[in-house]
């Protein structure tokens, strides 16, 4: 690779890319740009349990030792691919040889805001939310996705009274299917979370003694705090006019090269990498996939004649009420899986022609490990069942 490298986004993907390049002997200039002024940190733990000091992906001393330039507290505002120039919010411009976009996602903006109303995507968001939770009281969580569900468990541990609201009757089913979704909801019920499912929030009203959350069936919930977790969205507006293909993120070839500019790559949640057979890509919002994509791009930049493509099994996990959900490979929530139960543990397997292509583990790490190996090797469903048999 020749020329300077600029990485937009000091995310797990962006930092992994920079670290991998240095570990493999690249000595050129590397600059990481990020809108947050914090040392880069790992985001998944922000919603899992009580807030602790974040896991730093890269400290200032490490960056100095590795010869990485951190441009923090500034965000990308425009891209001129013809001139190879990146515009920043402070008015400056960066010229580059290769650009890698690793900005991830941002929390979808709610219709409501103000004191006591939170979203959860950044460390600043987490600090503000947990400062409120430490005071106890009533929390209403709007949206029962992974972040909302994890935050509900964290609030229970703070001693808060929690109500979880979602328009779907079985919210986890959109990821893991109805049967497993119903099992996960029993965890919330046993933990004392009040569930208002199949309900939509129509309004938030402020009163002297707190917030009133009005639902579409007329019920009014009193809240001291509200967390709105209605999903995330890609952050691509700043790329308008760049010539990149912006289709639910940044469309890329199977090696992460952005369509529309061969000197631009994208990694992590924002990137839709094409499939091995040349099919249109889809974004994979998995922590381990972000790291693997970063390592692939590093290898491709160092040896362009032998570009690399991901081969690891995608995996995402969620910790809820002391139990871990692990989702591996290609899970189709609309298809009934093969389900194995052992007490409170559950493993669901999706197959194609008898070979495992996806799995969900509820509190069964051994089952998740066996499934991951099976997906990677193309093993039969029966082999996984044999592996987890007592």
N, C-alpha and C positions, 0 to 999 in steps of 0.2 A: 504494500500500500504506500502510495506517495501522497504528500500533502497533509495538512492538519486535519484532525478528526474532531468534529463537534458532536456531542451527544446532548440532545434536548430531553431532559427528564432524568433526575438522579434517583430513579426508581430501582427496584431490585434488578430489572433488566439492564438499565443503563449502567449501574455500578458493576454488575457482573461482567458486562462487556469491557469496561475499562480495566478492571482487575485482570481479566483473562488475557487481554492484549499485553499488559505489562508482564504477566507471568510467563508469556510465550515469547518474550524478548523484543516486543515492539518499543522503540525508543522515541518515536515521533511525538509531536505535540497532541495532547488530549485535553479538551475542555468540556466540562459538564455544566449545563445550564439548567437551573430549576427555579420555579417561582417561590418556593419556600426558602426562608433564610436559615432553617435548621440544618444541622449535619444530616446527611441522608439516613433514613431509618426504614425499618421494615413495617409495612402497614397492616398485615393480617392480625397481629396481636392487639391492635387498638380496640377491637370490639369483643375480645375474648377475655372475660373475667375482669378483675380489678385492674385499673391502669397502673402499670409500673413504668420505670424508666424505659424508654423504647430501646429496642435492639438496633444499634447503629450499623448501617451497612458500610459506612466509611466515615472515619473521624478526620478532623482537620490535620492532625499529625500524620495519619496514614496517607492522606492525599498528598501532603508535602513530600513524604518519603517516596511515594510512587511517582512523583512528578506529574500529578494530575491537577489541573487548574479548575477550581470550583467557582462558578459564577452564580451565586445564590441570591434569592430575593429579587430576581428579575425573570421575566417570562418572554418567550418567543411571541412575536406579533406578526411576522410575515416571512415568506420565503420566496426568494428569486432563484429558481433552479438554474436559469440560464447563466446568471452571474456567479452562481454558487455563493450566495450571500444570505445571511440570516438576520432579520431585524429583531431588535429587542425593545422591551417596554421602557428602557431608560433612554431611548433614542439612538443607541449605538448599533453598529452592525458588525457581524462577524463573517469574515471570509473563511471558507473551508475547502478541503479537498474531498472529504467524505462526510456526510451528515447521517446520523442515526437518530431516529425519533423514538423515544421511549417514555412518552408522557403519561401513559396509562389512561385511567378514566377519572371523571369527576362526579361528585354526587349530583343527582338530578335536583334542580332547584324546586323547592316546595312553593306552594301558593301562599304560605304563611311565614312570617319571620318575627323577630323581636325577642325580648328577654324570655328565657325559659324554653324557647323553641330551637331545636338542634338538628343538624345533620351530622353525619359521621363519615369522614373520609380522610381527614388530616390529623396530625398530632394536635394542632390547635383546637380542632373540633373535639377531639377526645378529652383534652384537658378541661374544656368548658363543660362538656357533658358530665364528666366524673366529678367535677367540683359541685355541680348541682345534685348529683346522685348522693354524694357524701352527706348532704343535708336531709336525706330521706324524703318521705312524702309520697305522692302519687305520680307515677310516670305512665303516660300513654304513648305507646309505640305505634306509629302509623306505617304499616308495611311489615310483613312477616317473612321477608327474605332472610338470607343467612345473617346479614349484619343486624337487622332488627331483632331476629330471634336470639342471636348471641348477646346483644345489648340487654334484652329482657332478662336473660340469666344473670348478667353482671349486676343489673339493678336489684334483682332479688337478693343477691349476695350482699348488697349495700343496705338491705332492710327496707327497700322501697316496696310499695304496693304497685303492681304492674298490670296494665291492660294492653293486650296486643290486638290491633285492628287490621283487618285485611279484606279486600273485596272478594277473595276466593274462599270457598268453603274449606279447602284443604291446601293451604299455601305451599307446603313443601312438595306437593305432588307435581308442581311445574318442573322440578328438577329430578326427583327420584320416583315419581309415580304415586298413584293413590294409596296403595297398601302400605308402603314405607312412610308416606306422608302422614297417614293416620297414626302410625306408631310414634313418629316424632312428636306429634301433637299431644300424645299421652304424657310425654316427658314434661311439657309445659304445664299441663293440667296438674300433674302430681307435685310440681314445684310451686304451685300456687299462683300461676299466671292466669289472669282472667282473659278468656278468649272471646273476641267479638269478630267472628268470621262470617264472610258473605256480607260484610257491612262496609259502607263507604263514608268517609268523613266529608261532611258538607260545609262545616265552618268551624273556626276557632275564634272564640270570643274571650276578651280579657275582662276580669273582674278584680275587685280589690283583694279577694282571697285566692286568686289563682286564675287558671284558664279553664274555659268550658269547651269541650270537644263535642260538637253536635253531629250525630250519625244520621244516615238516611232513613232509619226507621223511627226517628224521633227521640231516641235515647240521648241523654246528655251526660257526658263523663266529666267529672271534675279532675283536674290535673294541676300539679305544681310544675311539672316539666313535661315536655313533649319532644319525642325523637321522631323525625320524619325520615324513614328509610324506604323511599319509593324507587330505588334503583340508581343506576349510574348511567352516564352517557359519554360518548367519545368526545374528545376535545380537539376538534379539527377546524374550527372556524378560521383560525389564523392561517390555515393552509389554502384558503380560497384563492384561486388564481395562480396557484403554484404549478399546475399541470399534473399533480398527482391524482390518482384515481381514488376518490373519497367515497367509498361504498361501505357504510357502517364501519367506519374506521379507515385505515389505509390499506388498499389492495396491494398485495405483494406477490412475487413469484414464490416458488417453493423454497427458495434460499433467503427470503426476507428482503429482496431488492424491491423497492417501491415501483409499481407500474407508473411510467411517466417520467422517470428520472433514474438513470442507471447508477448514479453516484449517491443516491439516497436509500437508506434501509429503514425498516421499522420493526420493532420488537416489543413483546409484551401485549398487554390487553388491547392496545390500540391497533394492532397489526393483524390483518387477515392473510395468512400465508396460504398459497395455493396447495392443493393436495398433491401427493406423489404422482397421481395419474393425470395431472394437469387441470384438475377441476378447480372451480372457483373457491377461493379461500374463505374461511370463516374465522372470526376472532375466537381465541381460546383464553378465557379469563382464569388461568391456572398459574399459581405461583411457580411451580416447577417448570411449566412450559416457558414462562418468561425467562428463566435462567437458561434453559436449554437453547432457546432461540438466540439469546445473547452469545452463548458459546459457539453456536453455528456461524453467526455473523463474524465473530472474531476469527474463526478458522478460515472463512471465505475471504476476509480482508487480507489475511496474511498469505493465503495461497489461492488466488482467484481462479487458477486453472482447475482446482478441485473443490468447488463449492460444496458446502455441507447442508444437509437437511435434517430436521428433527427425527429421532427414532424412539425416544422415550415415551412411556405411557403417560398421557396427561392425567393429572390428579388434582383434586381440590378437596379441602376438608373444612369442617366446621365443628367447633366445640360448643355444645349446648347442655347446660345443667349437668356437667361432669361426664358427659358422654361425647364420643367423637363420631362424626359422620365423615366417611371417606367415599368420594365419587371418583371412579377410575374409568378411563377409556371412553367408549361411545355408549352412553346411556340414553335410551329412548323412553321417556316417561309415559308414552302412549302405548307401549308394548308391555304385556305382562311378563315379568321375568321369572326365572326359576328361583325360588326362595327357600333358604335353609335357616332354621331357627335353633338356637341352643340357649334356653333360658331367656335372659334379656338381650342376648346377642342375636344379630340377624345378618345374613348375607344374601344379596340378590344378584343374580347373574343373567346377563343378556348374551345371547349367542347368535352366530351366523353359521349355519351348516354344522352345528354342534360344537363349534369352537368359540371360546369366550372372547367377546369384543368389548364388554363393559361390565362394571360391577359397582355395587354400593354396599358398604359395610356400615352397620350401626353397632358401634361398640365392640367390634371383633377385629382387632389388629392382625391376628394370624390369618383370618379370612381375606383381609385386604391385601396382605403380602402375597398370599397364594394366588389371588386373582391378578395382581399386577404382573407376576411372573408368567401367568398363563396367557394374559393378553399380549405380552411382549413376545412370547414364543409361539403363539398360535395353538396353545394346548386345548384339549377337549374339556368340556364342562365336567365330565366325569372325573377327570384328573384333579380338578380343584376340589371336588367333593371328597375324593379319596385323601387329599392332602390335609383337609380340615377335620376328617373323621376322628373321633376320640380314640 
